[in-house]
Amino acid sequence: MAEKILVVDDEDIIRDSIAIILEKEGYHVEKAENGAAAFEKLNDSTFDLVITDIEMPMMRGIELLEKITERFPQTFVIIITAYASVETAVGALRKGAYDYILKPIEFDDLVFRVKKMFEYRNVTMENTLLRQEVNRKYDFHNIIGKSDAMKRVFSTIEKVSRSEGTVLITGGSGTGKELVARAIHFNSSRKAKRFVAINCGAIVETLFESELFGHKKGSFTGAVSDKDGVFKVASGGTLFLDEISEMPFHMQVKLLRAIEQREIQPVGSNDLISIDVRIVAATNRNLREEIAKGKFREDLFYRLNVVEIHLPDLNERIDDIPLLVNTFITNLRNQMGKNIKGITNNAMNAIVRHQWKGQVRELQNVVERAMIFCDAEYLDIQHLPEDLQRLVNPSVASNMSTGLSLKDAVHNFERQYIENKLKENSFDKERVAKELGLSLSTLYRKLEELQLSGKQKNN
């Protein structure tokens, strides 16, 4: 669709000439003889650009510019002035004009400026839409989970995003630590700057310092040019140090110094460079145990652990599994172009019962695999890997009424499964919790939610 331009000038010949030239360039052009008439048109229709003279009766161009800036901020303005005065032009630009041109008008120059304006507008709009999409994608409200454990995580993310404090994210591999780190960044005041992620477990030990702080040409064999480290690349934004426990011990003191002094020294350089980055670190190890083993510096741990966000294992948030499965099905259905509506209770039983050592990442992979092999409307047990198929107890599955909702079916299965585990372990709750991969407090909460006494009944 052609861009709409409104030309405003009290001189007919100038107004008509500009309109003719721009129409030849493919723009849709309307005209107004003064600012008041132009403002009426703006109230009735949307324009991408207004080209207006400054000196006009009834409403001057500067007043029209002020009204457009206030009422129609999506509309750009180019000012025409016969006064070759820097003061006049600067005044218009300060009030919100995109550009100005001088009389007598060079029409080639006018067309060039209009084209550049629309190029600028399109790039700006694309960047705005991209930023909105990125923010939407990493909004913590879109991290999937409704369990109490995840609600606590959401609350912490929301609070810590408003601060500049260093954050340590803990949890098993596949629990979504990087997703949480991105959510913190894209909900913070640094969201317009870069989010840079680096996996400390994937860096060759001899190149660690160069990767973090950069190096100068010739500082070591292979340094054929200057290189910026991730601290400088992430300037003004957030640096995510994943698997921080894998950082060599000798580098930990240099990282601590960089964080505390807010400056770095590239390899082979004598100059110190000031840095402005927020540090978010993550680990799947217990850093306190690593400290006890002498593998991690205690002072660095306390510097990183200003706020800790612990991501629970999937087996500690069983309530979220149906929600995760259905979300994956919806997302993958669109990507794969398949008309898969959902999942059967039988298949969901197997998924809920499985011990997800690979966490959410493993669950997503299993759902994706099942959808590849499914040609029906619903994922069923035969579409799952064999180890999950073996988990379904036919007697349990047959007792589940097909008239139940998915939520009630999962609730009934979970209740019966935990009750069976209690009986198998003579109601030893510590043993049951360990076997289920739950903390003892989580098991007690489950017993309360499922209305199980957890005690052996007297005959």
C-alpha positions in Angstrom: 0.0 0.0 0.0 1.3 3.4 -1.0 2.4 5.7 1.9 0.0 8.7 2.5 1.5 12.2 2.5 -0.3 15.5 3.3 1.2 18.6 1.7 0.4 21.9 3.5 1.2 25.2 1.9 -0.8 28.4 1.3 0.8 28.9 -2.1 -1.1 26.9 -4.7 1.8 26.5 -7.1 4.1 25.1 -4.4 1.4 22.9 -3.0 0.4 21.5 -6.4 4.0 21.1 -7.6 5.0 19.0 -4.6 1.9 16.9 -4.9 2.5 16.1 -8.6 6.2 15.2 -8.0 5.4 12.9 -5.1 2.4 11.2 -6.9 4.8 10.4 -9.8 6.9 8.6 -7.2 4.0 6.4 -6.3 2.8 8.1 -3.1 -0.8 8.8 -2.2 -0.9 12.6 -1.7 -3.6 15.0 -0.3 -3.3 18.8 0.0 -4.3 21.5 2.5 -4.1 25.2 2.1 -3.2 26.0 5.7 -2.5 24.4 9.1 -6.2 24.5 10.3 -7.4 22.6 7.2 -4.5 20.2 7.6 -5.4 19.5 11.2 -9.0 18.7 10.1 -7.7 16.2 7.6 -5.5 14.6 10.2 -8.5 14.1 12.5 -10.3 12.3 9.7 -7.6 10.2 8.2 -4.1 8.7 9.0 -1.1 10.1 7.2 2.5 8.7 7.2 4.1 12.1 6.5 3.1 15.8 6.6 5.2 18.3 4.6 4.3 21.7 5.8 5.3 25.3 5.2 6.1 27.4 8.4 4.5 30.7 7.5 0.7 30.2 6.8 -2.5 32.0 7.8 -4.9 30.6 10.4 -2.4 28.1 11.9 1.4 28.4 11.4 3.5 25.3 10.5 5.2 25.2 13.9 1.8 25.1 15.7 0.7 22.3 13.4 3.9 20.4 14.1 3.3 20.7 17.9 -0.3 19.3 17.5 0.9 16.5 15.3 3.6 15.5 17.8 1.1 15.5 20.6 -1.9 13.9 18.9 -0.4 11.8 16.0 3.1 10.7 17.1 3.2 8.0 14.4 3.1 10.8 11.7 6.4 12.2 10.6 6.8 15.9 9.7 9.1 17.7 7.2 9.2 21.5 7.5 9.5 23.9 4.5 11.0 27.3 5.3 12.0 30.3 3.2 14.2 31.5 6.0 17.7 30.1 5.6 18.1 30.3 9.3 19.8 27.6 11.4 17.8 28.8 14.3 14.4 28.3 12.6 15.4 24.8 11.4 16.8 23.7 14.8 13.7 25.0 16.5 11.5 22.8 14.3 13.7 19.8 14.8 13.6 20.3 18.6 9.8 20.3 18.5 9.7 17.0 16.7 10.2 17.6 13.0 12.1 14.8 11.2 13.8 17.1 8.7 13.5 20.5 6.9 14.0 21.8 3.4 14.5 25.4 2.2 12.8 27.4 -0.4 13.2 27.6 -3.4 12.6 23.8 -3.3 15.0 21.5 -5.1 12.5 18.7 -6.1 15.2 16.0 -6.5 16.4 16.8 -3.0 12.8 16.7 -1.7 12.2 13.2 -3.2 15.5 12.0 -1.8 14.7 13.2 1.7 11.2 11.7 1.6 12.6 8.3 0.5 15.2 8.4 3.3 12.5 9.3 5.8 10.4 6.3 4.9 13.5 4.0 5.0 14.3 5.3 8.5 10.7 4.8 9.6 10.5 1.2 8.2 13.8 0.2 10.0 12.6 1.8 13.2 9.2 0.0 13.0 11.0 -3.3 12.3 13.3 -2.8 15.3 10.4 -1.9 17.5 8.4 -5.0 16.4 11.4 -7.2 16.8 12.0 -5.9 20.3 8.4 -6.4 21.2 8.5 -10.0 19.9 11.7 -10.7 21.8 10.3 -9.2 24.9 7.1 -11.2 24.5 9.1 -14.4 23.9 11.1 -13.9 27.0 8.5 -12.4 29.2 8.6 -14.5 32.4 4.8 -14.9 32.3 5.4 -17.1 29.2 7.7 -19.5 31.1 5.4 -22.4 31.5 4.3 -23.5 34.9 1.5 -23.1 37.4 2.8 -25.1 40.3 3.7 -23.5 43.6 7.4 -24.0 43.0 7.2 -22.2 39.7 5.0 -19.4 41.1 7.8 -18.7 43.6 10.3 -18.6 40.7 8.1 -16.1 38.8 7.8 -13.9 41.8 11.6 -13.8 42.3 12.2 -13.1 38.6 9.8 -10.2 38.7 11.5 -8.6 41.7 15.1 -9.2 40.6 14.5 -7.9 37.1 14.0 -4.4 38.6 17.4 -4.4 40.3 21.0 -4.5 39.1 22.0 -7.3 41.5 24.1 -10.3 40.4 21.9 -13.4 40.1 22.9 -17.1 40.5 20.5 -19.6 38.8 20.7 -23.2 40.0 19.0 -26.3 38.8 19.6 -29.5 36.8 20.5 -29.5 33.1 17.4 -28.9 31.0 15.4 -27.0 33.7 15.5 -23.8 31.7 18.2 -21.7 33.3 19.1 -19.7 30.2 15.4 -19.0 29.6 15.2 -17.5 33.1 18.3 -15.5 32.5 16.9 -14.0 29.3 13.6 -13.3 31.1 15.5 -11.3 33.7 17.4 -9.3 31.0 14.3 -8.6 28.8 12.3 -7.4 31.8 15.1 -5.1 33.1 16.2 -1.6 32.3 19.0 -3.1 30.2 16.6 -4.8 27.7 17.6 -2.4 24.8 21.2 -3.6 25.1 22.7 -7.0 24.3 22.2 -10.3 26.2 25.4 -12.3 25.7 25.6 -15.9 26.8 28.7 -18.0 27.2 29.0 -21.6 28.3 32.0 -21.9 30.6 32.1 -25.7 30.1 32.7 -25.3 26.3 35.8 -23.0 26.4 39.3 -24.3 26.1 41.1 -23.5 29.4 44.0 -21.6 27.7 41.5 -19.3 25.9 39.3 -18.5 28.9 40.9 -15.1 29.7 40.8 -14.1 26.0 37.1 -15.1 25.7 36.1 -13.1 28.8 38.4 -10.0 28.5 39.6 -10.0 24.9 43.2 -9.8 23.6 45.5 -7.6 21.5 47.0 -8.7 18.2 50.2 -10.8 18.7 49.6 -11.4 22.5 49.8 -15.1 21.9 50.2 -17.6 19.1 47.1 -17.4 17.0 46.1 -13.9 18.0 46.2 -12.5 14.5 44.0 -9.5 15.3 42.5 -7.6 18.2 39.5 -9.2 19.8 36.8 -7.9 22.2 35.9 -10.2 25.0 32.3 -11.0 26.1 32.5 -8.3 28.9 33.0 -5.6 26.3 30.5 -7.1 23.8 27.8 -7.1 26.5 28.5 -3.5 27.5 25.4 -1.9 28.9 23.5 -5.2 28.8 23.6 -8.6 30.5 26.4 -11.3 30.5 25.1 -14.8 31.2 27.8 -17.1 32.5 26.4 -20.6 32.1 27.9 -23.6 33.9 30.0 -21.2 36.0 31.3 -24.2 38.1 33.4 -25.3 35.0 35.5 -22.1 35.1 39.1 -22.8 35.9 40.1 -22.0 39.4 42.8 -19.5 38.4 40.3 -17.6 36.3 37.8 -17.3 39.1 39.9 -14.7 40.9 40.2 -12.6 37.7 36.4 -12.8 37.2 35.9 -11.7 40.8 38.2 -8.7 40.3 36.4 -7.7 37.1 33.0 -7.8 38.8 34.2 -5.9 41.9 36.3 -3.3 40.2 34.1 -3.0 37.1 37.1 -3.0 34.8 39.0 -5.5 32.6 42.4 -5.8 31.1 42.6 -7.6 27.7 45.4 -10.1 27.2 48.5 -8.4 26.0 47.3 -4.9 26.9 48.5 -2.5 29.7 45.2 -0.6 29.5 42.3 -1.1 31.8 38.8 -0.9 30.3 35.8 0.2 32.3 32.8 -2.2 32.0 29.1 -1.8 32.6 27.4 -5.2 32.6 25.0 -7.2 34.8 26.2 -10.7 35.6 23.8 -13.6 35.7 25.5 -17.0 36.3 24.1 -20.5 36.3 25.2 -23.9 37.4 23.8 -27.5 37.6 26.3 -28.3 40.4 26.1 -27.6 44.2 28.6 -24.8 44.5 28.9 -25.2 48.3 30.1 -28.8 47.7 32.5 -27.5 45.0 33.9 -25.0 47.6 34.4 -27.8 50.1 36.3 -29.8 47.4 38.5 -26.7 46.7 37.2 -26.4 43.2 35.3 -23.1 43.5 36.3 -19.9 45.3 34.1 -19.0 48.3 34.5 -15.3 47.8 33.3 -15.5 44.1 30.4 -17.7 45.2 29.1 -15.0 47.6 29.7 -12.3 45.0 27.6 -14.2 42.5 25.0 -15.3 44.9 23.4 -12.0 45.7 20.1 -13.5 44.7 19.7 -17.2 44.0 16.9 -18.6 41.8 16.5 -22.3 42.1 14.7 -24.1 39.3 13.0 -27.2 40.6 13.3 -30.6 38.8 10.4 -31.6 36.7 9.6 -34.4 39.1 9.1 -31.7 41.8 6.5 -29.9 39.7 4.4 -32.8 38.4 1.4 -30.4 38.2 3.1 -28.6 35.4 3.6 -31.7 33.2 0.2 -31.7 31.5 0.5 -27.9 30.9 3.9 -28.4 29.4 2.9 -31.3 27.2 -0.2 -29.5 25.8 1.9 -26.3 25.1 4.5 -28.3 23.3 1.8 -30.0 21.2 0.3 -26.6 20.3 3.6 -25.1 19.3 4.9 -28.1 17.4 1.5 -28.6 15.7 1.9 -25.3 13.9 5.6 -25.9 13.1 4.9 -29.4 11.7 1.6 -28.6 10.0 -0.1 -31.6 11.7 -3.7 -31.7 13.0 -2.9 -33.3 16.3 -5.5 -32.1 18.9 -4.0 -33.5 22.1 -2.9 -36.5 24.0 -4.8 -39.5 25.4 -5.0 -40.2 29.1 -3.1 -43.4 28.7 -0.1 -41.6 27.1 -0.3 -38.8 29.7 -0.2 -41.4 32.5 3.1 -42.7 31.2 4.5 -39.2 30.8 3.5 -38.3 34.4 5.0 -41.5 35.8 8.3 -41.2 34.0 11.4 -39.9 36.0 12.5 -37.0 33.8 16.3 -36.9 34.4 16.7 -34.7 31.3 14.1 -32.3 32.8 11.9 -30.1 30.5 14.3 -30.5 27.6 13.8 -34.3 27.6 10.1 -33.9 27.9 10.0 -31.6 24.9 12.1 -34.0 22.9 9.8 -36.9 23.7 6.7 -34.9 22.7 8.3 -33.9 19.4 9.3 -37.5 18.7 5.8 -38.7 19.4 4.3 -36.1 17.0 6.7 -37.2 14.2 5.3 -40.7 14.4 1.7 -39.8 15.0 -0.7 -39.8 12.1 -3.8 -39.7 14.4 -5.6 -36.8 16.0 -4.3 -37.6 19.5 -0.8 -38.8 20.7 -1.2 -42.2 22.2 1.0 -44.6 24.1 2.3 -46.3 21.0 3.8 -43.0 19.8 6.0 -42.8 22.9 9.4 -44.3 23.4 9.4 -47.9 24.6 10.7 -47.2 28.1 7.7 -44.9 28.6 5.2 -47.4 27.2 6.4 -50.0 29.7 5.5 -47.7 32.6 1.7 -47.9 32.0 0.0 -50.4 34.2 -2.9 -51.8 32.2 -5.0 -52.3 35.4 -4.5 -48.7 36.4 -5.2 -47.4 32.9 -8.4 -49.4 32.6 -9.7 -48.0 35.9 -9.4 -44.5 34.5 -12.8 -43.3 33.2 -12.6 -41.8 29.8 -15.2 -39.3 30.9 -12.7 -37.6 33.1 -11.1 -34.3 32.2 -7.3 -34.5 31.7 -6.7 -32.7 35.0 -8.9 -35.1 36.9 -7.3 -38.1 35.2 -3.8 -37.0 36.1 -5.0 -36.2 39.7 -6.4 -39.7 40.1 -3.4 -41.4 38.6 -1.0 -39.4 40.8 -3.0 -40.2 43.9 -3.1 -43.9 43.1 0.6 -44.0 42.2 1.8 -42.3 45.4 -0.5 -44.4 47.5 1.0 -47.6 45.9 4.5 -46.3 46.6 3.7 -45.7 50.2 2.5 -49.3 50.6 5.5 -50.7 48.8 7.8 -48.8 51.2 5.9 -49.5 54.4 4.8 -45.8 54.5 8.4 -44.7 55.0 8.0 -41.2 53.6 11.7 -40.5 53.3 12.3 -43.6 51.1 9.2 -42.7 49.1 10.3 -39.1 48.5 13.7 -40.4 47.4 12.2 -42.9 45.0 9.9 -40.4 43.5 12.7 -37.8 43.1 10.9 -35.3 45.4 12.0 -33.4 48.5 10.3 -34.6 51.7 8.5 -31.2 52.0 7.2 -31.6 48.5 5.9 -35.1 49.3 4.0 -33.8 52.3 2.5 -31.1 50.2 1.4 -33.7 47.7 -0.2 -35.9 50.4 -2.2 -32.9 51.6 -3.2 -31.9 48.0 -4.3 -35.5 47.2 -6.0 -36.0 50.6 -3.8 -38.9 51.5 -3.0 -39.5 55.1 0.3 -41.1 54.4 -0.3 -43.6 57.3 -1.0 -47.3 57.2 -4.6 -48.1 57.8 -5.4 -50.3 60.8 -7.4 -53.4 59.8 
